[in-house]
Amino acid sequence: MYRIMLADDEGIVIDSLKFIIEKHFDTDCIVDFAKTGRSVIELTEHFRPDIAIMDIQMPGINGIDAMREISKINPSTIFIVMSAYDKFDYAKEAINLGVLDYLNKPVDQFKIVEVLKKAMTIIDAERERRSEDLLIREKMETVVPIIENGLIYSILFQEHFDKDIENFKHLLGIEEDYGYMLVMICGETQEGNYMTNAVGASIRAQSEYQELREIVKEFFPCIMGSVMANKVAAFIPCKELGMDYNTRITIIEKAREMARKMKKRIDVQFRIGIGSVKKLNESMASYQEALTSLINTTGSVAHVEDLPFGLDYEVDYPIETEKSLFEKTERGDVSGTQSYANQFFDWMIDTYGEYMTDIKLKCLEFVLWAEHVVYETGGMTYHFRSRQDYLPSLMSIQNYDELRNWFVLKVTEASRNVTSKKEEQSSGIIAKAKTYIDSHYRRDISLDDVSREVEISPYYFSKLFKEETGENFIEYVTNIRMEQAKKLLTNSELSMKEICGEIGYADPNYFSRIFKKNIGVTPTEYKEGKGI
């Protein structure tokens, strides 16, 4: 259905246009009209025309000025100008207003029909586009909460890599590299720092999640997670690392107002903890701060920076360099570890060069912590006396070049051990698996049998085996059996059935098919020398 508005001060013109429209478009159109510029504008306000056929010269407000006003009221209206005045200025002004066509009276009815069809095609395309946009929005309203929850889950459970974080940022349109966490804990009532009836409140919050989500996003431009137990986590992106006093106060007041609104709308009481600004991939620390802030206060809203705990550093302390150093160590990134170790050592020399003893202590602290990180993540075995020479070595060092070499060497060794120990473990597991396969390929062994032997899950064993050997488990076992079959076919007088039994196959026909698939000839042909 198309709404067509006719604007002309001549009744005969309006009647003629109505007749043409009804004749050619029947009930597809609703037609209304006005005879003055002012009445055309007033009609637009409630009629909202899709198409307006306008005369330039009308009593009062002229057609050009009327079109300007109509465009403000209903920007999607398509204009067709039909006038007895063939003036360049009028035509030029009409084109500037986006008029579809400029017709001179008298106009042939088939020309009017042609122009109307052209306008209807444009309207149909725009309606289809809007419909598709609405469909996309509808789908996004379903998908976006799932993606947001995926990011929150990755933050809280640390199941992410840098690439995953970048993917989440791209999908959710996050441009910032920093942010802070809110944690909302719900209950029936608050008793001190404890929320009563957590289970009942979480069920209520889950059933009203959409309402809860809308309220939170009304106050904070956040990425929001789902209800987990009686907690809901949200990440608020920030452009800068850190938060000034005024911003913190504003956030706290917003959180208070939000808690009141949630209580009123979904009848669940919330306490809200707020962490400090961190890098996105370090936001788990902000979440822990938010939780800790609620544990250490009885208020309905608590910000970690308002409470007397947490670690502060002296001005200009290179905290980011320190964090990066241990991140690289934990990942086994040797070159990255060396780079950040040297950067930190440079800072110590530049800032506290006259205090060698303090620098030695800091070097020892970092080396011990780097090794601690490796013991936890790298699969190393702790030996109580493995550091017996550390203090004597440090005490004997007399200059900063020696100290730098000792410091960088030790943290680099720790980093290298992360990779080497994992490789050693992997190699040991695969070596044990190969030994087991070599001893048992004559029977029907499975992936589960071997993974049980090396005591790791079948899924992880399969992945590790392919990485270490370049073959999957089935390919490896098949190749061993094929090599043994070739030896038996060449150097023994065993029958095909006996050879099958020797290499772990029960069906000679199946063995023959597998042999030809892998070797290129049948076992009989190979035995006759055709495959050699």
RODO-2510 file (C-alpha; in nm, 4 decimals, decimal comma):
residues 532
     n   res          X          Y          Z
     1     m     0,0000     0,0000     0,0000
     2     y     0,1331     0,3415    -0,1024
     3     r     0,0180     0,6745     0,0455
     4     i     0,0043     0,9397    -0,2270
     5     m    -0,0534     1,3072    -0,1504
     6     l    -0,1710     1,5474    -0,4240
     7     a    -0,0917     1,9160    -0,3838
     8     d    -0,2523     2,1480    -0,6396
     9     d    -0,4887     2,4460    -0,6216
    10     e    -0,6850     2,3287    -0,9276
    11     g    -0,9612     2,0833    -0,8454
    12     i    -0,9690     1,9447    -1,1984
    13     v    -0,6010     1,8504    -1,1743
    14     i    -0,6577     1,6703    -0,8454
    15     d    -0,9610     1,4844    -0,9834
    16     s    -0,7673     1,3838    -1,2960
    17     l    -0,4723     1,2539    -1,0934
    18     k    -0,7028     1,0580    -0,8588
    19     f    -0,8747     0,9006    -1,1604
    20     i    -0,5420     0,7967    -1,3185
    21     i    -0,4108     0,6510    -0,9922
    22     e    -0,7294     0,4550    -0,9182
    23     k    -0,7472     0,3294    -1,2769
    24     h    -0,3907     0,1992    -1,2924
    25     f    -0,3175     0,1070    -0,9299
    26     d    -0,6658     0,0239    -0,7985
    27     t    -0,6535    -0,0458    -0,4229
    28     d    -0,2729    -0,0369    -0,3957
    29     c    -0,2836     0,3333    -0,3148
    30     i    -0,4445     0,5630    -0,0577
    31     v    -0,4840     0,9127    -0,1991
    32     d    -0,5369     1,2410    -0,0139
    33     f    -0,4997     1,5997    -0,1292
    34     a    -0,4647     1,9658    -0,0297
    35     k    -0,4947     2,2879    -0,2255
    36     t    -0,2676     2,5301    -0,0364
    37     g     0,0905     2,5172     0,0810
    38     r    -0,0108     2,5413     0,4453
    39     s    -0,2762     2,2691     0,4246
    40     v    -0,0262     2,0404     0,2454
    41     i     0,2158     2,0756     0,5375
    42     e    -0,0619     2,0114     0,7916
    43     l    -0,1824     1,7082     0,5939
    44     t     0,1711     1,5650     0,5962
    45     e     0,1812     1,5598     0,9759
    46     h    -0,0861     1,2914     1,0043
    47     f    -0,0984     1,1385     0,6529
    48     r     0,2781     1,0734     0,6231
    49     p     0,2851     1,0361     0,2429
    50     d     0,5186     0,7978     0,0612
    51     i     0,4794     1,0022    -0,2590
    52     a     0,3854     1,3701    -0,3016
    53     i     0,2845     1,5104    -0,6399
    54     m     0,3411     1,8845    -0,5960
    55     d     0,2515     2,1967    -0,7893
    56     i     0,5040     2,4803    -0,7625
    57     q     0,2565     2,7694    -0,7608
    58     m    -0,0029     2,7376    -0,4839
    59     p    -0,1767     2,9975    -0,2656
    60     g     0,0228     3,1054     0,0407
    61     i     0,3346     2,8958     0,0872
    62     n     0,4706     2,7924    -0,2529
    63     g     0,5487     2,4324    -0,3479
    64     i     0,9248     2,4646    -0,3026
    65     d     0,8942     2,5955     0,0541
    66     a     0,6247     2,3396     0,1296
    67     m     0,8558     2,0580     0,0187
    68     r     1,1264     2,1835     0,2544
    69     e     0,8840     2,1630     0,5481
    70     i     0,7461     1,8245     0,4396
    71     s     1,1032     1,6858     0,4249
    72     k     1,1545     1,7908     0,7880
    73     i     0,8325     1,6171     0,8959
    74     n     0,8663     1,3044     0,6801
    75     p     1,2172     1,2764     0,5255
    76     s     1,1337     0,9605     0,3277
    77     t     0,8678     1,1294     0,1099
    78     i     0,9423     1,1069    -0,2650
    79     f     0,8500     1,4249    -0,4531
    80     i     0,7203     1,4533    -0,8086
    81     v     0,6812     1,8125    -0,9266
    82     m     0,4107     1,8861    -1,1811
    83     s     0,3816     2,2506    -1,2855
    84     a     0,2715     2,4763    -1,5693
    85     y     0,5835     2,6858    -1,5096
    86     d     0,8818     2,5668    -1,7109
    87     k     1,1384     2,7753    -1,5293
    88     f     1,5026     2,6807    -1,4804
    89     d     1,5214     2,8245    -1,1260
    90     y     1,2247     2,6155    -1,0129
    91     a     1,3658     2,3010    -1,1718
    92     k     1,7099     2,3616    -1,0188
    93     e     1,5612     2,4164    -0,6706
    94     a     1,3469     2,1050    -0,7085
    95     i     1,6539     1,8964    -0,7987
    96     n     1,8357     2,0294    -0,4890
    97     l     1,5436     1,9041    -0,2794
    98     g     1,5837     1,5547    -0,4239
    99     v     1,2759     1,5589    -0,6461
   100     l     1,2339     1,2377    -0,8452
   101     d     1,0969     1,4089    -1,1592
   102     y     0,9927     1,7538    -1,2830
   103     l     0,6908     1,7386    -1,5194
   104     n     0,5406     2,0220    -1,7195
   105     k     0,1622     2,0516    -1,7481
   106     p    -0,0257     1,9171    -1,9287
   107     v     0,1173     1,5725    -1,8614
   108     d     0,0280     1,2529    -2,0445
   109     q    -0,1303     0,9993    -1,8083
   110     f     0,1133     0,7283    -1,9160
   111     k     0,4030     0,9528    -1,8131
   112     i     0,2420     0,9980    -1,4718
   113     v     0,1975     0,6211    -1,4376
   114     e     0,5599     0,5645    -1,5421
   115     v     0,6926     0,8108    -1,2833
   116     l     0,4676     0,6670    -1,0104
   117     k     0,5912     0,3135    -1,0835
   118     k     0,9489     0,4396    -1,0611
   119     a     0,8727     0,5962    -0,7213
   120     m     0,7020     0,2755    -0,6014
   121     t     1,0093     0,0724    -0,6988
   122     i     1,2243     0,3016    -0,4851
   123     i     0,9789     0,2724    -0,1958
   124     d     0,9700    -0,1087    -0,2229
   125     a     1,3503    -0,1267    -0,2198
   126     e     1,3687     0,0997     0,0858
   127     r     1,1024    -0,1020     0,2677
   128     e     1,2883    -0,4239     0,1916
   129     r     1,6115    -0,2696     0,3165
   130     r     1,4404    -0,1569     0,6378
   131     s     1,2889    -0,5018     0,6799
   132     e     1,6308    -0,6635     0,6394
   133     d     1,7811    -0,4154     0,8848
   134     l     1,5126    -0,5007     1,1377
   135     l     1,5745    -0,8710     1,0837
   136     i     1,9477    -0,8211     1,1350
   137     r     1,8820    -0,6158     1,4492
   138     e     1,6505    -0,8861     1,5769
   139     k     1,9154    -1,1519     1,5166
   140     m     2,1847    -0,9348     1,6726
   141     e     1,9729    -0,8851     1,9826
   142     t     1,9870    -1,2623     2,0195
   143     v     2,3514    -1,3119     1,9214
   144     v     2,5200    -1,0142     2,0927
   145     p     2,4360    -1,1263     2,4499
   146     i     2,5909    -1,4654     2,3681
   147     i     2,9100    -1,3022     2,2344
   148     e     2,9247    -1,0658     2,5332
   149     n     2,8879    -1,3575     2,7721
   150     g     3,1673    -1,5351     2,5833
   151     l     3,4028    -1,2444     2,6489
   152     i     3,3085    -1,2284     3,0181
   153     y     3,3533    -1,6063     3,0461
   154     s     3,6975    -1,5793     2,8838
   155     i     3,7981    -1,3027     3,1254
   156     l     3,6781    -1,4840     3,4371
   157     f     3,8095    -1,8286     3,3511
   158     q     4,1232    -1,7102     3,1702
   159     e     4,0392    -1,9310     2,8722
   160     h     4,1575    -1,6892     2,6084
   161     f     4,4534    -1,5935     2,3974
   162     d     4,5402    -1,2556     2,2514
   163     k     4,3779    -1,3494     1,9195
   164     d     4,0527    -1,4414     2,0956
   165     i     4,0458    -1,1045     2,2688
   166     e     4,0945    -0,9257     1,9367
   167     n     3,8118    -1,1299     1,7840
   168     f     3,5786    -1,0360     2,0683
   169     k     3,6749    -0,6705     2,0340
   170     h     3,6018    -0,6775     1,6616
   171     l     3,2665    -0,8568     1,6991
   172     l     3,1483    -0,6264     1,9765
   173     g     3,2904    -0,3052     1,8325
   174     i     3,5216    -0,2432     2,1298
   175     e     3,7905     0,0090     2,0417
   176     e     3,9313     0,0602     2,3915
   177     d     4,2223    -0,1433     2,5335
   178     y     4,1343    -0,0936     2,9006
   179     g     3,8358    -0,1282     3,1288
   180     y     3,7071    -0,2144     3,4733
   181     m     3,4749    -0,4808     3,6085
   182     l     3,1477    -0,4542     3,7944
   183     v     3,0242    -0,7504     3,9920
   184     m     2,6590    -0,7474     4,0977
   185     i     2,5638    -0,9860     4,3781
   186     c     2,1925    -1,0404     4,4354
   187     g     1,9909    -1,1636     4,7292
   188     e     1,6607    -1,1240     4,9080
   189     t     1,8004    -0,9008     5,1800
   190     q     2,1415    -0,7772     5,2926
   191     e     2,2807    -0,8766     5,6323
   192     g     2,6192    -0,7124     5,6808
   193     n     2,8228    -0,8116     5,3757
   194     y     2,6085    -1,1213     5,3145
   195     m     2,3086    -1,1551     5,0805
   196     t     2,0324    -1,3892     5,2003
   197     n     1,8454    -1,6424     4,9841
   198     a     2,1083    -1,6305     4,7105
   199     v     1,9550    -1,9258     4,5224
   200     g     1,6048    -1,7801     4,5104
   201     a     1,7366    -1,4379     4,4110
   202     s     1,9533    -1,5813     4,1334
   203     i     1,6540    -1,7701     3,9892
   204     r     1,4552    -1,4467     3,9948
   205     a     1,7422    -1,2541     3,8321
   206     q     1,7789    -1,5217     3,5656
   207     s     1,4080    -1,5116     3,4802
   208     e     1,4244    -1,1312     3,4521
   209     y     1,7648    -1,1250     3,2808
   210     q     1,6541    -0,9216     2,9798
   211     e     1,5101    -0,6536     3,2077
   212     l     1,8256    -0,6644     3,4215
   213     r     2,0443    -0,6312     3,1120
   214     e     1,8505    -0,3283     2,9872
   215     i     1,8814    -0,1533     3,3230
   216     v     2,2579    -0,2111     3,3493
   217     k     2,3186    -0,0905     2,9929
   218     e     2,1069     0,2179     3,0635
   219     f     2,3648     0,3226     3,3235
   220     f     2,6888     0,1766     3,1845
   221     p     2,8062     0,1146     2,8227
   222     c     2,9158    -0,2347     2,9170
   223     i     2,9756    -0,5903     2,8065
   224     m     2,7532    -0,8027     3,0252
   225     g     2,7739    -1,1647     3,1336
   226     s     2,4998    -1,4043     3,2328
   227     v     2,3791    -1,4834     3,5850
   228     m     2,6293    -1,7206     3,7490
   229     a     2,5097    -1,8396     4,0900
   230     n     2,3932    -1,5075     4,2374
   231     k     2,6520    -1,2977     4,0553
   232     v     2,6488    -1,1000     3,7321
   233     a     2,9718    -0,9567     3,5910
   234     a     3,0017    -0,6649     3,3506
   235     f     3,3052    -0,5127     3,1781
   236     i     3,3077    -0,1365     3,1089
   237     p     3,5635    -0,0355     2,8408
   238     c     3,7871     0,2682     2,9065
   239     k     4,0246     0,4640     2,6863
   240     e     4,2908     0,5159     2,9512
   241     l     4,4549     0,3170     3,2268
   242     g     4,3519     0,4713     3,5578
   243     m     4,0572     0,6685     3,6890
   244     d     4,0485     1,0132     3,8499
   245     y     3,8555     1,0980     4,1667
   246     n     3,5617     1,2724     3,9982
   247     t     3,5082     0,9862     3,7549
   248     r     3,5153     0,7361     4,0403
   249     i     3,2546     0,9306     4,2378
   250     t     3,0297     0,9554     3,9311
   251     i     3,0536     0,5780     3,8733
   252     i     2,9696     0,5035     4,2368
   253     e     2,6614     0,7290     4,2252
   254     k     2,5495     0,5676     3,9003
   255     a     2,5886     0,2241     4,0569
   256     r     2,3803     0,3295     4,3597
   257     e     2,1011     0,4599     4,1384
   258     m     2,1192     0,1456     3,9251
   259     a     2,0880    -0,0805     4,2312
   260     r     1,7776     0,1106     4,3416
   261     k     1,6210     0,0791     3,9975
   262     m     1,6936    -0,2956     3,9796
   263     k     1,5317    -0,3435     4,3198
   264     k     1,2227    -0,1539     4,2071
   265     r     1,1886    -0,3165     3,8643
   266     i     1,2715    -0,6824     3,9305
   267     d     1,2283    -0,6977     4,3075
   268     v     1,5792    -0,8278     4,3761
   269     q     1,8340    -0,6544     4,5971
   270     f     2,1856    -0,6048     4,4611
   271     r     2,5242    -0,5151     4,6007
   272     i     2,7700    -0,3817     4,3438
   273     g     3,1480    -0,4056     4,3599
   274     i     3,3711    -0,2041     4,1278
   275     g     3,7301    -0,2927     4,0362
   276     s     4,0096    -0,0703     3,9077
   277     v     4,0930    -0,0094     3,5417
   278     k     4,3106    -0,2810     3,3856
   279     k     4,4147    -0,3986     3,0423
   280     l     4,1337    -0,5989     2,8875
   281     n     4,3248    -0,9268     2,9091
   282     e     4,4020    -0,8568     3,2773
   283     s     4,0426    -0,7818     3,3738
   284     m     4,0177    -1,0913     3,5934
   285     a     4,2222    -0,8945     3,8491
   286     s     3,9648    -0,6133     3,8347
   287     y     3,6863    -0,8667     3,8920
   288     q     3,8671    -1,0056     4,1981
   289     e     3,9090    -0,6511     4,3275
   290     a     3,5369    -0,5888     4,2848
   291     l     3,4543    -0,9025     4,4849
   292     t     3,7106    -0,8196     4,7525
   293     s     3,5689    -0,4696     4,7907
   294     l     3,2266    -0,6160     4,8738
   295     i     3,3739    -0,8651     5,1204
   296     n     3,5496    -0,5849     5,3082
   297     t     3,2551    -0,3464     5,3433
   298     t     2,8853    -0,3570     5,4282
   299     g     2,7829    -0,0863     5,1813
   300     s     2,5537    -0,1528     4,8865
   301     v     2,8202    -0,0200     4,6489
   302     a     3,1966    -0,0451     4,6965
   303     h     3,4875     0,0717     4,4822
   304     v     3,8216    -0,0974     4,5374
   305     e     4,0112     0,2343     4,5335
   306     d     3,8065     0,3612     4,8282
   307     l     3,9201     0,0782     5,0532
   308     p     4,2467     0,0474     5,2516
   309     f     4,3973    -0,2467     5,0701
   310     g     4,5751    -0,3119     4,7458
   311     l     4,9269    -0,2503     4,6258
   312     d     5,0524     0,0975     4,5385
   313     y     5,3806     0,1730     4,3635
   314     e     5,6103     0,4691     4,3824
   315     v     5,5790     0,7305     4,1096
   316     d     5,7298     0,6230     3,7755
   317     y     5,7743     0,2590     3,8845
   318     p     5,7624     0,0569     3,5562
   319     i     5,4736    -0,1690     3,6582
   320     e     5,3825    -0,2469     3,2973
   321     t     5,7389    -0,3559     3,2224
   322     e     5,7310    -0,5804     3,5295
   323     k     5,3991    -0,7363     3,4241
   324     s     5,5182    -0,7885     3,0695
   325     l     5,8385    -0,9533     3,1914
   326     f     5,6503    -1,2203     3,3865
   327     e     5,3892    -1,2650     3,1128
   328     k     5,6659    -1,3414     2,8632
   329     t     5,8342    -1,5727     3,1128
   330     e     5,5132    -1,7662     3,1740
   331     r     5,4600    -1,8086     2,7991
   332     g     5,8137    -1,9287     2,7388
   333     d     5,8882    -1,6285     2,5153
   334     v     6,2666    -1,6139     2,5546
   335     s     6,3342    -1,3072     2,3382
   336     g     6,0473    -1,1163     2,5007
   337     t     6,1747    -1,2091     2,8477
   338     q     6,5258    -1,0878     2,7606
   339     s     6,3913    -0,7602     2,6214
   340     y     6,1793    -0,6719     2,9251
   341     a     6,4474    -0,7900     3,1698
   342     n     6,6936    -0,5488     3,0083
   343     q     6,4350    -0,2678     3,0103
   344     f     6,3706    -0,3167     3,3814
   345     f     6,7412    -0,3360     3,4579
   346     d     6,7950    -0,0103     3,2646
   347     w     6,5296     0,1563     3,4794
   348     m     6,6968     0,0379     3,8006
   349     i     7,0362     0,1706     3,6887
   350     d     6,8942     0,5026     3,5696
   351     t     6,6848     0,5554     3,8840
   352     y     6,8842     0,3897     4,1645
   353     g     7,2318     0,3400     4,0164
   354     e     7,4072     0,4297     4,3414
   355     y     7,2264     0,1551     4,5364
   356     m     7,3791    -0,1691     4,4088
   357     t     7,2675    -0,3766     4,7084
   358     d     6,9022    -0,2801     4,6530
   359     i     6,9325    -0,3597     4,2826
   360     k     7,0837    -0,6981     4,3665
   361     l     6,7901    -0,7711     4,5975
   362     k     6,5434    -0,6742     4,3253
   363     c     6,7227    -0,8969     4,0756
   364     l     6,7060    -1,1871     4,3208
   365     e     6,3366    -1,1193     4,3872
   366     f     6,2568    -1,1243     4,0148
   367     v     6,4601    -1,4370     3,9460
   368     l     6,2940    -1,6256     4,2308
   369     w     5,9471    -1,5164     4,1179
   370     a     6,0201    -1,6040     3,7530
   371     e     6,1227    -1,9517     3,8647
   372     h     5,8098    -1,9749     4,0804
   373     v     5,6000    -1,8978     3,7732
   374     v     5,7813    -2,1718     3,5817
   375     y     5,7373    -2,4251     3,8617
   376     e     5,3622    -2,3613     3,8509
   377     t     5,3172    -2,3614     3,4743
   378     g     5,6155    -2,5323     3,3166
   379     g     5,6042    -2,8786     3,4690
   380     m     5,9413    -2,8487     3,6433
   381     t     6,0372    -3,0441     3,9552
   382     y     6,1222    -2,8296     4,2565
   383     h     6,4538    -2,9029     4,4315
   384     f     6,5079    -2,7330     4,7661
   385     r     6,8822    -2,6750     4,7170
   386     s     6,8725    -2,5801     4,3493
   387     r     6,9484    -2,2154     4,4376
   388     q     7,2343    -2,2684     4,6803
   389     d     7,4779    -2,0579     4,4755
   390     y     7,2482    -1,7594     4,4157
   391     l     7,3453    -1,5493     4,7176
   392     p     7,7203    -1,6199     4,6938
   393     s     7,7116    -1,5339     4,3219
   394     l     7,5301    -1,2074     4,3826
   395     m     7,7575    -1,1078     4,6685
   396     s     8,0669    -1,1614     4,4535
   397     i     7,9437    -0,9425     4,1658
   398     q     8,1218    -0,6050     4,1636
   399     n     7,9796    -0,4200     3,8620
   400     y     7,6510    -0,3711     3,6801
   401     d     7,7556    -0,5487     3,3605
   402     e     7,8090    -0,8712     3,5570
   403     l     7,4879    -0,8180     3,7501
   404     r     7,2878    -0,7572     3,4317
   405     n     7,4309    -1,0752     3,2767
   406     w     7,3412    -1,2809     3,5841
   407     f     6,9891    -1,1332     3,6056
   408     v     6,9034    -1,1684     3,2361
   409     l     7,0565    -1,5174     3,2193
   410     k     6,8492    -1,6479     3,5127
   411     v     6,5106    -1,5111     3,4004
   412     t     6,5844    -1,6255     3,0451
   413     e     6,6627    -1,9760     3,1717
   414     a     6,3302    -1,9745     3,3539
   415     s     6,1507    -1,8711     3,0375
   416     r     6,3315    -2,1273     2,8257
   417     n     6,2458    -2,4001     3,0761
   418     v     5,8737    -2,3388     3,0224
   419     t     5,9039    -2,4452     2,6594
   420     s     6,1731    -2,7086     2,7042
   421     k     5,9964    -2,8841     2,9921
   422     k     5,6692    -2,8934     2,8019
   423     e     5,8546    -3,0308     2,5005
   424     e     6,0271    -3,2869     2,7203
   425     q     5,6975    -3,3920     2,8723
   426     s     5,5349    -3,4182     2,5309
   427     s     5,8285    -3,6106     2,3877
   428     g     5,8276    -3,8457     2,6883
   429     i     5,4568    -3,9134     2,6520
   430     i     5,4846    -3,9823     2,2793
   431     a     5,7938    -4,2012     2,3272
   432     k     5,6030    -4,4075     2,5826
   433     a     5,3042    -4,4284     2,3477
   434     k     5,5226    -4,5441     2,0573
   435     t     5,6806    -4,8128     2,2736
   436     y     5,3364    -4,9370     2,3714
   437     i     5,2167    -4,9379     2,0086
   438     d     5,5291    -5,1220     1,8902
   439     s     5,4610    -5,3927     2,1496
   440     h     5,0864    -5,4225     2,0930
   441     y     5,0166    -5,3499     1,7261
   442     r     4,9550    -5,7234     1,6721
   443     r     4,6239    -5,6953     1,8525
   444     d     4,3277    -5,4644     1,8068
   445     i     4,4554    -5,1580     1,9959
   446     s     4,2619    -4,8316     2,0040
   447     l     4,3330    -4,4674     2,0781
   448     d     4,1644    -4,5131     2,4159
   449     d     4,3974    -4,8045     2,4998
   450     v     4,7106    -4,5990     2,4331
   451     s     4,5851    -4,2787     2,5987
   452     r     4,4997    -4,4815     2,9079
   453     e     4,8531    -4,6247     2,9045
   454     v     5,0119    -4,2765     2,9044
   455     e     4,7434    -4,1457     3,1440
   456     i     4,6116    -3,8473     2,9500
   457     s     4,2734    -3,7911     2,7874
   458     p     4,2126    -3,9402     2,4397
   459     y     4,1369    -3,5939     2,2970
   460     y     4,4591    -3,4373     2,4248
   461     f     4,6649    -3,7453     2,3358
   462     s     4,5317    -3,7423     1,9784
   463     k     4,6199    -3,3736     1,9399
   464     l     4,9650    -3,4172     2,0977
   465     f     5,0431    -3,7274     1,8926
   466     k     4,9667    -3,5478     1,5649
   467     e     5,1786    -3,2468     1,6673
   468     e     5,4768    -3,4627     1,7660
   469     t     5,4713    -3,7223     1,4869
   470     g     5,2998    -3,5467     1,1971
   471     e     5,0576    -3,8414     1,1707
   472     n     4,7334    -3,9184     1,3452
   473     f     4,7115    -4,2301     1,5618
   474     i     4,5413    -4,4513     1,3008
   475     e     4,7902    -4,3542     1,0288
   476     y     5,0831    -4,4318     1,2579
   477     v     4,9532    -4,7764     1,3591
   478     t     4,8612    -4,8578     0,9990
   479     n     5,2093    -4,7652     0,8743
   480     i     5,3741    -4,9889     1,1348
   481     r     5,1487    -5,2775     1,0349
   482     m     5,2144    -5,2202     0,6654
   483     e     5,5925    -5,2212     0,7149
   484     q     5,5715    -5,5441     0,9138
   485     a     5,3417    -5,6969     0,6506
   486     k     5,5925    -5,6168     0,3744
   487     k     5,8676    -5,7927     0,5731
   488     l     5,6533    -6,1005     0,6281
   489     l     5,5406    -6,1109     0,2647
   490     t     5,9002    -6,0925     0,1455
   491     n     6,0823    -6,3086     0,4015
   492     s     5,8355    -6,5720     0,5191
   493     e     5,6133    -6,8461     0,3870
   494     l     5,3192    -6,7518     0,6096
   495     s     4,9730    -6,7557     0,4567
   496     m     4,7714    -6,4367     0,4168
   497     k     4,5554    -6,5360     0,7109
   498     e     4,8611    -6,5944     0,9281
   499     i     5,0137    -6,2614     0,8232
   500     c     4,6858    -6,0877     0,9109
   501     g     4,7005    -6,2361     1,2572
   502     e     5,0635    -6,1302     1,2989
   503     i     4,9914    -5,7630     1,2290
   504     g     4,6560    -5,7176     1,4041
   505     y     4,3940    -5,7754     1,1330
   506     a     4,1236    -6,0391     1,1655
   507     d     3,9817    -6,0143     0,8114
   508     p     4,2152    -6,0992     0,5160
   509     n     3,9917    -5,9114     0,2725
   510     y     4,0071    -5,5964     0,4845
   511     f     4,3861    -5,6368     0,5151
   512     s     4,4130    -5,6670     0,1375
   513     r     4,2148    -5,3448     0,0820
   514     i     4,4198    -5,1514     0,3389
   515     f     4,7460    -5,2854     0,1951
   516     k     4,6595    -5,1836    -0,1599
   517     k     4,5382    -4,8413    -0,0448
   518     n     4,8684    -4,7722     0,1340
   519     i     5,1236    -4,9624    -0,0772
   520     g     4,9607    -4,9426    -0,4205
   521     v     4,9437    -5,3165    -0,4937
   522     t     4,7700    -5,6146    -0,3337
   523     p     4,9599    -5,8328    -0,0833
   524     t     4,9764    -6,1149    -0,3430
   525     e     5,1211    -5,8812    -0,6056
   526     y     5,3744    -5,7515    -0,3546
   527     k     5,4771    -6,1062    -0,2599
   528     e     5,5275    -6,1852    -0,6294
   529     g     5,7660    -5,8927    -0,6542
   530     k     5,5429    -5,6513    -0,8401
   531     g     5,5473    -5,3933    -0,5644
   532     i     5,9200    -5,3921    -0,5034
***
